[in-house]
Amino acid sequence: MPFSICMRAGLLACLLSLIAWTPSALSKTESSHSEDIQQLADIVNSALEINPEIQAAKAAMEATRARLAGAGLPLNNPELELEAERTDINIYTLGISQTIDWHDKQSAFEQVARAEFASAQAHVDVLRLTKTSELLDTVGRIAVHHEITTFSKHRTKILERFTKLAERRYAAGDIPQSELELARLSLAEAVMQHAGNGSELIQARSDFFSLSGQMLKSSIKFPDQLPTTLPSTQDEATLARNHPQVQTAYQMAQVARQKIRASDQERKADPTFGLTAGREDQENLVALSFSIPLQVRNSFRSNVDATQAEALQAEQEAQQAYLSVLARLKGAQERYKLVARAWSFWLSHGQPSLQQRIELLEAQWQAGEISTTDYLLQIQQTLDTQIAGVELHGNLWSAWVEWLSASGNLNKWLNETSEEQ
């Protein structure tokens, strides 16, 4: 029948367009690995430079730097005193006094300020690592949803064309109404899925704008080539101890320990020495003075006890931070190994088999071995499998970023890899 031949030609055109488009969806052969890494590094670094949280942390770090500079200066300035009295006897005196840092409080305060500065620096590193991880994770979501949205849009076009052919064939009496309704339902489902995928892509782009303060001008991609195995340059315990989050906790514990000594030194009284010279009527006056607070009503020992308790708290929090990072690192390693195995199997078996399946369906349909209904259902299943492959690739990227973040090497990997290209 002429109409049947037309329908076969239309479906064949749809299938051929799907076959021609499918390989580019997963392989991304047009963009090289180096270009992808360089693009990601540029986007992340520019976003970090303007990130408000990082800028606030840097301002806090500069504040601790200023306090450190001030802590290196002497604590007490000399005091000058001038006195004049005119009565029956004229008295004029000029005195100078100086409180002596007898217990070296200045050194203790300087050590606290130095530890606070190191802690502020570590906090900046933690924020940079956290924001980089969030940005790259969002980049992965955008890339995956963009590719899935492109898949779903193409599927919608195929089913739109197929539904129109089915309506014509139904009008000609070649297919029952059940097959027509199935085609319409398949199209409706494709339209809804495309809308959902588009909504997720919009949300991912919105999340990226919230993190970076900029919208992506073009579609972004993450690298196809990722290690099949994780590098083992250091053991897990060493990686966890060197993690910026753990280092920050250790620095905060160091601050708390330094405050114990500073608090103990601060409660101790310092002597004040003075020299006064003057004239009383016709006689010269010279006087020496000495004073020191008598801390008999309050020894301020409670302040030392409080700082000791705070130091213990900070040390326990640092230990908990280490255990949390170590557990996260172990989990990230296992997750990456699991996803990497699945991705390797997909590349060697799933993806080639998928292409062969599309070609086999075409041959079976042309030979009349399967009905239009079976062909439609299997094509939809094939497309769903392709989308699952894209999601698996996204999971691989997410697992890689998570491991780099958990090991504390994310920023180093991103910038060193981009510079090597």
C-alpha positions as CSV (number, residue, x, y, z in Angstrom):
1,M,0.0,0.0,0.0
2,P,1.4,3.5,-0.8
3,F,0.4,4.9,2.6
4,S,2.1,2.0,4.4
5,I,5.2,2.6,2.4
6,C,5.1,6.3,3.4
7,M,4.8,5.3,7.0
8,R,7.7,3.0,6.7
9,A,9.8,5.7,5.1
10,G,8.8,8.2,7.9
11,L,9.7,5.8,10.7
12,L,12.9,4.9,9.0
13,A,13.8,8.5,8.7
14,C,13.1,8.9,12.5
15,L,15.2,5.9,13.3
16,L,18.1,7.0,11.1
17,S,18.1,10.4,12.7
18,L,18.2,8.7,16.1
19,I,21.1,6.5,15.1
20,A,23.0,9.4,13.6
21,W,22.5,11.5,16.8
22,T,23.0,8.8,19.5
23,P,26.8,8.4,19.4
24,S,27.5,12.1,19.9
25,A,25.3,12.2,23.0
26,L,27.6,10.0,25.1
27,S,31.0,10.3,23.4
28,K,31.3,14.1,23.2
29,T,34.2,13.6,20.8
30,E,34.1,17.3,19.7
31,S,35.5,18.7,22.9
32,S,38.9,17.5,24.2
33,H,39.8,16.5,27.7
34,S,42.1,19.4,28.2
35,E,39.6,22.0,27.0
36,D,37.0,20.6,29.4
37,I,39.4,20.8,32.4
38,Q,40.6,24.3,31.4
39,Q,37.0,25.5,31.1
40,L,36.1,24.1,34.5
41,A,39.2,25.6,36.1
42,D,38.5,29.0,34.7
43,I,34.8,29.0,35.8
44,V,35.6,27.7,39.3
45,N,38.5,30.1,39.9
46,S,36.5,33.2,38.7
47,A,33.6,32.1,40.9
48,L,35.8,31.7,43.9
49,E,37.3,35.1,43.5
50,I,33.9,36.8,43.9
51,N,32.2,34.4,46.3
52,P,30.9,36.5,49.3
53,E,31.6,33.8,51.9
54,I,35.2,33.4,50.8
55,Q,35.6,37.2,50.7
56,A,34.2,37.5,54.2
57,A,36.6,34.7,55.4
58,K,39.5,36.6,53.8
59,A,38.5,39.8,55.5
60,A,38.3,37.9,58.8
61,M,41.8,36.5,58.1
62,E,43.1,40.1,57.5
63,A,41.6,41.1,60.8
64,T,43.6,38.3,62.6
65,R,46.7,39.4,60.7
66,A,46.2,42.9,62.1
67,R,45.7,41.6,65.6
68,L,48.8,39.5,65.2
69,A,50.8,42.6,64.3
70,G,49.4,44.4,67.3
71,A,50.1,41.5,69.6
72,G,53.8,41.8,68.8
73,L,53.9,45.3,70.4
74,P,54.4,46.0,74.1
75,L,51.3,45.8,76.2
76,N,51.8,48.9,78.4
77,N,52.6,52.4,77.5
78,P,54.3,54.8,79.9
79,E,52.1,57.3,81.8
80,L,53.0,60.9,82.2
81,E,51.7,62.9,85.1
82,L,51.9,66.7,85.6
83,E,50.7,68.4,88.8
84,A,50.7,72.1,89.8
85,E,49.4,73.5,93.0
86,R,49.4,77.2,94.0
87,T,48.7,77.9,97.6
88,D,50.8,79.4,100.3
89,I,53.4,77.1,98.9
90,N,53.8,76.6,95.1
91,I,54.2,72.9,94.1
92,Y,55.1,71.7,90.7
93,T,55.7,68.0,89.9
94,L,56.3,66.0,86.8
95,G,56.1,62.2,87.0
96,I,56.4,59.2,84.7
97,S,55.3,55.6,85.4
98,Q,55.5,52.4,83.6
99,T,53.8,49.1,84.2
100,I,56.1,46.2,83.5
101,D,55.0,43.0,81.7
102,W,56.6,41.0,84.5
103,H,55.1,37.6,83.4
104,D,55.6,38.0,79.6
105,K,51.9,38.3,78.8
106,Q,52.8,39.9,75.5
107,S,54.4,36.7,74.3
108,A,51.4,34.6,75.4
109,F,48.9,37.0,73.6
110,E,51.1,36.9,70.5
111,Q,51.0,33.1,70.4
112,V,47.2,33.3,70.6
113,A,47.0,35.8,67.8
114,R,49.4,33.7,65.7
115,A,47.2,30.6,66.2
116,E,44.1,32.6,65.3
117,F,45.7,33.8,62.1
118,A,46.6,30.2,61.1
119,S,43.1,29.1,62.0
120,A,41.6,31.8,59.8
121,Q,43.9,30.8,56.9
122,A,42.8,27.2,57.2
123,H,39.1,28.3,57.3
124,V,39.6,30.0,53.9
125,D,41.1,26.8,52.5
126,V,38.0,24.9,53.8
127,L,35.6,27.3,52.1
128,R,37.5,27.2,48.8
129,L,37.4,23.4,48.9
130,T,33.7,23.3,49.8
131,K,32.7,25.9,47.2
132,T,34.8,24.2,44.5
133,S,33.1,20.9,45.3
134,E,29.6,22.4,45.2
135,L,30.4,24.2,41.9
136,L,31.8,21.1,40.2
137,D,28.9,19.0,41.5
138,T,26.5,21.5,40.1
139,V,28.4,21.5,36.8
140,G,27.9,17.8,36.6
141,R,24.1,18.2,37.2
142,I,23.9,20.8,34.5
143,A,25.8,18.7,32.0
144,V,23.7,15.6,32.8
145,H,20.3,17.4,32.7
146,H,21.3,19.2,29.5
147,E,22.1,16.0,27.8
148,I,19.0,14.2,29.1
149,T,16.9,17.2,28.0
150,T,18.4,17.0,24.6
151,F,17.6,13.2,24.5
152,S,14.0,13.8,25.7
153,K,13.5,16.6,23.2
154,H,14.6,14.3,20.4
155,R,12.4,11.5,21.6
156,T,9.4,13.8,21.7
157,K,10.0,14.8,18.1
158,I,10.3,11.2,17.0
159,L,7.0,10.3,18.8
160,E,5.3,13.4,17.4
161,R,6.1,12.3,13.9
162,F,5.2,8.7,14.7
163,T,1.8,9.7,16.2
164,K,0.9,11.6,13.1
165,L,1.8,8.6,10.9
166,A,-0.3,6.4,13.3
167,E,-3.3,8.7,13.0
168,R,-3.1,8.6,9.2
169,R,-2.8,4.8,9.2
170,Y,-5.7,4.5,11.6
171,A,-7.8,6.7,9.4
172,A,-6.9,4.3,6.5
173,G,-7.9,1.3,8.6
174,D,-4.4,-0.2,8.7
175,I,-4.0,-0.3,12.5
176,P,-6.5,-0.7,15.4
177,Q,-7.4,2.2,17.7
178,S,-5.5,0.6,20.6
179,E,-2.2,1.1,18.7
180,L,-3.1,4.7,18.0
181,E,-3.9,5.3,21.6
182,L,-0.6,3.7,22.6
183,A,1.2,6.1,20.3
184,R,-0.7,9.1,21.8
185,L,0.0,8.0,25.3
186,S,3.7,7.5,24.5
187,L,3.8,11.0,23.1
188,A,2.1,12.5,26.2
189,E,4.5,10.7,28.5
190,A,7.5,12.0,26.4
191,V,6.1,15.5,26.6
192,M,5.8,15.3,30.4
193,Q,9.2,13.8,30.8
194,H,10.8,16.5,28.7
195,A,9.1,19.2,30.8
196,G,10.4,17.5,34.0
197,N,13.9,17.3,32.6
198,G,13.8,20.9,31.5
199,S,12.7,21.9,34.9
200,E,15.6,20.1,36.5
201,L,18.0,21.7,34.1
202,I,16.6,25.2,35.0
203,Q,17.0,24.4,38.7
204,A,20.6,23.2,38.2
205,R,21.4,26.4,36.4
206,S,19.8,28.4,39.2
207,D,21.8,26.6,41.8
208,F,25.0,27.4,39.8
209,F,24.1,31.1,39.7
210,S,23.5,31.0,43.4
211,L,27.0,29.6,44.0
212,S,28.9,31.6,41.3
213,G,26.9,34.8,40.8
214,Q,27.0,34.2,37.0
215,M,25.0,32.3,34.4
216,L,26.6,29.9,32.0
217,K,26.6,31.4,28.5
218,S,26.9,28.0,26.9
219,S,26.4,24.3,27.7
220,I,29.1,23.0,30.0
221,K,30.8,19.6,29.9
222,F,32.7,17.6,32.4
223,P,35.6,15.4,31.2
224,D,34.9,12.0,29.6
225,Q,38.2,10.6,30.7
226,L,38.4,9.9,34.4
227,P,40.7,7.4,36.2
228,T,39.5,3.8,36.3
229,T,41.3,3.4,39.7
230,L,42.0,5.9,42.4
231,P,45.6,7.1,43.0
232,S,47.1,5.8,46.2
233,T,49.9,8.3,47.0
234,Q,49.0,8.5,50.7
235,D,47.2,6.3,53.1
236,E,43.7,7.1,54.2
237,A,44.8,8.3,57.7
238,T,47.3,10.7,56.3
239,L,44.8,12.1,53.8
240,A,42.3,12.6,56.5
241,R,44.7,14.4,58.8
242,N,45.9,16.7,56.1
243,H,42.3,17.6,55.0
244,P,41.6,21.3,55.3
245,Q,38.6,20.7,57.5
246,V,40.6,18.6,60.0
247,Q,43.5,21.1,59.9
248,T,41.0,23.9,60.7
249,A,39.8,21.9,63.7
250,Y,43.3,21.3,64.8
251,Q,44.1,25.0,64.5
252,M,41.1,25.9,66.6
253,A,42.3,23.4,69.2
254,Q,45.7,25.1,69.1
255,V,44.1,28.5,69.6
256,A,42.3,27.1,72.7
257,R,45.5,25.6,74.1
258,Q,47.3,28.9,73.7
259,K,44.5,30.7,75.4
260,I,45.1,28.6,78.5
261,R,48.6,30.1,79.0
262,A,47.4,33.6,78.0
263,S,44.6,33.4,80.5
264,D,47.0,32.2,83.3
265,Q,49.5,34.9,82.5
266,E,46.8,37.6,82.3
267,R,45.5,36.9,85.8
268,K,48.9,37.6,87.3
269,A,49.5,41.1,88.6
270,D,52.2,43.3,87.0
271,P,54.1,46.0,89.0
272,T,54.2,49.6,88.1
273,F,57.3,51.8,88.7
274,G,57.2,55.5,88.8
275,L,59.6,58.5,89.0
276,T,58.4,61.9,90.0
277,A,60.5,65.1,90.1
278,G,59.4,68.6,91.0
279,R,59.8,71.7,93.2
280,E,58.0,72.6,96.4
281,D,58.6,76.3,97.0
282,Q,62.3,76.6,97.1
283,E,63.1,72.9,97.5
284,N,63.5,70.2,94.8
285,L,61.5,67.0,95.1
286,V,62.4,63.5,93.8
287,A,60.2,60.5,94.5
288,L,60.2,56.9,93.5
289,S,57.0,54.8,93.5
290,F,56.0,51.2,93.3
291,S,52.6,49.7,93.1
292,I,51.1,46.2,92.4
293,P,47.5,45.0,92.6
294,L,46.8,42.6,95.5
295,Q,44.6,39.9,94.0
296,V,43.3,38.5,97.3
297,R,39.6,38.9,96.7
298,N,39.7,37.5,93.1
299,S,42.5,35.4,91.7
300,F,40.8,35.0,88.4
301,R,41.5,31.3,88.5
302,S,38.1,30.6,87.1
303,N,39.1,32.1,83.8
304,V,41.9,29.6,83.5
305,D,39.6,26.7,84.3
306,A,37.2,27.9,81.7
307,T,39.8,28.1,79.0
308,Q,41.1,24.6,79.9
309,A,37.6,23.2,79.5
310,E,37.2,25.0,76.1
311,A,40.6,23.5,75.0
312,L,39.4,20.1,75.9
313,Q,36.2,20.7,73.9
314,A,38.2,21.9,70.9
315,E,40.4,18.9,71.0
316,Q,37.5,16.5,71.1
317,E,35.9,18.4,68.2
318,A,39.1,18.1,66.2
319,Q,39.2,14.3,66.8
320,Q,35.6,14.1,65.7
321,A,36.4,16.1,62.6
322,Y,39.2,13.6,61.8
323,L,36.9,10.6,62.2
324,S,34.2,12.2,60.1
325,V,36.6,13.0,57.2
326,L,38.1,9.5,57.4
327,A,34.7,7.9,57.2
328,R,33.7,10.2,54.3
329,L,37.0,9.3,52.5
330,K,36.4,5.6,52.9
331,G,32.8,5.9,51.6
332,A,33.9,8.1,48.7
333,Q,36.5,5.5,47.7
334,E,34.0,2.6,47.8
335,R,31.4,4.6,45.8
336,Y,33.9,5.6,43.1
337,K,35.1,2.0,42.7
338,L,31.5,0.8,42.4
339,V,30.5,3.4,39.9
340,A,33.7,3.2,37.9
341,R,33.2,-0.6,37.4
342,A,29.6,0.0,36.2
343,W,30.8,2.7,33.9
344,S,33.6,0.6,32.5
345,F,31.1,-2.3,31.9
346,W,28.7,0.2,30.2
347,L,31.4,1.4,27.8
348,S,32.5,-2.1,26.8
349,H,29.1,-3.9,26.7
350,G,26.1,-1.6,27.3
351,Q,26.8,1.2,24.9
352,P,27.9,-0.9,21.9
353,S,25.0,-3.3,22.6
354,L,22.6,-0.3,22.6
355,Q,23.7,0.7,19.1
356,Q,23.4,-2.8,17.8
357,R,19.9,-3.0,19.4
358,I,18.8,0.0,17.4
359,E,20.1,-1.4,14.2
360,L,18.5,-4.8,14.9
361,L,15.1,-3.2,15.6
362,E,15.3,-1.5,12.3
363,A,16.0,-4.7,10.5
364,Q,13.2,-6.6,12.3
365,W,10.7,-3.8,11.6
366,Q,11.6,-3.7,8.0
367,A,11.3,-7.4,7.7
368,G,7.9,-7.3,9.5
369,E,9.1,-9.5,12.3
370,I,7.8,-7.1,15.0
371,S,4.7,-5.0,15.1
372,T,4.5,-1.3,15.2
373,T,3.5,-1.5,18.8
374,D,6.5,-3.7,19.8
375,Y,8.8,-1.5,17.8
376,L,7.6,1.7,19.6
377,L,7.9,0.2,23.0
378,Q,11.4,-1.1,22.4
379,I,12.5,2.2,20.9
380,Q,11.3,3.9,24.1
381,Q,13.1,1.3,26.2
382,T,16.3,1.9,24.2
383,L,16.0,5.7,24.8
384,D,15.4,5.1,28.5
385,T,18.6,3.0,28.6
386,Q,20.5,5.8,26.9
387,I,19.4,8.2,29.5
388,A,20.4,5.8,32.2
389,G,23.9,5.7,30.6
390,V,24.0,9.5,30.8
391,E,23.0,9.5,34.5
392,L,25.7,6.8,35.2
393,H,28.3,9.1,33.6
394,G,27.0,11.9,35.9
395,N,27.3,9.6,38.9
396,L,30.8,8.8,37.9
397,W,31.7,12.5,37.8
398,S,29.9,13.2,41.1
399,A,31.8,10.2,42.8
400,W,35.1,11.5,41.4
401,V,34.5,15.1,42.7
402,E,33.4,13.7,46.1
403,W,36.6,11.6,46.4
404,L,38.8,14.5,45.5
405,S,36.9,16.7,48.0
406,A,37.1,14.0,50.7
407,S,40.8,13.6,50.2
408,G,41.4,17.4,50.2
409,N,43.0,17.4,46.7
410,L,40.1,18.9,44.6
411,N,41.5,22.4,44.0
412,K,45.1,21.0,43.5
413,W,43.8,18.5,40.9
414,L,41.7,21.0,39.1
415,N,44.4,23.6,38.7
416,E,47.4,21.3,38.2
417,T,45.5,19.3,35.6
418,S,44.5,22.4,33.7
419,E,48.1,23.8,33.8
420,E,49.5,20.5,32.4
421,Q,47.3,20.6,29.3
